[in-house]
Amino acid sequence: MKKIVLNLQLACNNLNGIPNKSTFTRWIRCIFSSYHRKCIELSIRIVDEMESRSLNMYFLKKKIPLMFYHFHFILLSG
């Protein structure tokens, strides 16, 4: 069984309908079941509309909120 390291950040006031951490972990385990790594590390941040707009303006130069963003992480040696 793979080790799942999940950093779940809930940065919004309304948590209605947002799954709990164990549900996210179960989904992640299913998604990465054929991924050949001993450990999977993932950060998920749930934000409100205001932060979504701010991120969208910063990264995409658009004034509307988006449903999700994804960023690749590369660990640098040294």
C-alpha positions as CSV (number, residue, x, y, z in Angstrom):
1,M,0.0,0.0,0.0
2,K,1.3,3.4,-1.0
3,K,1.8,6.1,1.6
4,I,-0.4,9.1,0.9
5,V,0.6,12.5,2.3
6,L,-2.2,14.9,1.9
7,N,-2.0,18.6,2.8
8,L,-5.7,19.6,2.7
9,Q,-6.2,23.3,3.2
10,L,-9.8,24.6,3.7
11,A,-9.5,28.3,3.1
12,C,-13.2,29.2,2.9
13,N,-16.0,29.9,5.3
14,N,-18.7,27.6,3.8
15,L,-17.6,24.0,4.2
16,N,-21.0,22.5,3.2
17,G,-20.6,19.7,0.7
18,I,-16.8,19.6,1.0
19,P,-15.6,16.0,1.5
20,N,-13.5,15.2,4.6
21,K,-9.8,14.4,4.4
22,S,-10.3,10.6,4.5
23,T,-12.6,10.8,1.4
24,F,-9.9,12.8,-0.5
25,T,-7.3,10.3,0.6
26,R,-9.5,7.4,-0.7
27,W,-10.0,9.2,-4.0
28,I,-6.2,9.8,-4.3
29,R,-5.4,6.2,-3.6
30,C,-7.8,5.1,-6.4
31,I,-6.4,7.7,-8.9
32,F,-2.8,6.7,-8.2
33,S,-3.3,3.0,-7.8
34,S,-1.1,2.2,-10.8
35,Y,1.5,4.9,-10.1
36,H,4.8,3.3,-9.2
37,R,5.9,5.4,-6.2
38,K,6.1,4.4,-2.6
39,C,4.8,7.8,-1.4
40,I,2.4,10.2,-3.0
41,E,2.4,13.8,-1.7
42,L,-0.4,16.1,-2.7
43,S,-1.7,19.5,-1.6
44,I,-5.3,20.5,-2.1
45,R,-6.5,24.0,-1.2
46,I,-10.3,24.7,-1.2
47,V,-10.8,28.5,-1.5
48,D,-13.6,31.0,-1.6
49,E,-14.6,33.0,-4.7
50,M,-12.5,36.0,-3.6
51,E,-9.3,34.0,-3.4
52,S,-10.1,32.2,-6.6
53,R,-10.5,35.6,-8.4
54,S,-7.3,36.8,-6.9
55,L,-5.4,33.7,-8.0
56,N,-6.9,33.9,-11.5
57,M,-5.9,37.6,-11.8
58,Y,-2.4,36.8,-10.7
59,F,-1.7,33.8,-12.8
60,L,-4.0,34.2,-15.8
61,K,-4.7,37.9,-15.9
62,K,-8.5,37.3,-15.9
63,K,-11.1,38.8,-13.4
64,I,-13.3,35.7,-13.0
65,P,-12.9,32.8,-10.6
66,L,-12.1,29.3,-12.0
67,M,-13.1,25.9,-10.7
68,F,-9.6,24.6,-10.1
69,Y,-5.9,25.3,-10.7
70,H,-3.0,22.8,-10.9
71,F,0.6,23.4,-10.4
72,H,3.5,21.0,-11.0
73,F,6.1,20.6,-8.2
74,I,9.6,19.6,-8.9
75,L,11.9,18.9,-5.9
76,L,15.3,20.4,-6.5
77,S,18.3,18.7,-5.1
78,G,20.8,20.6,-3.1
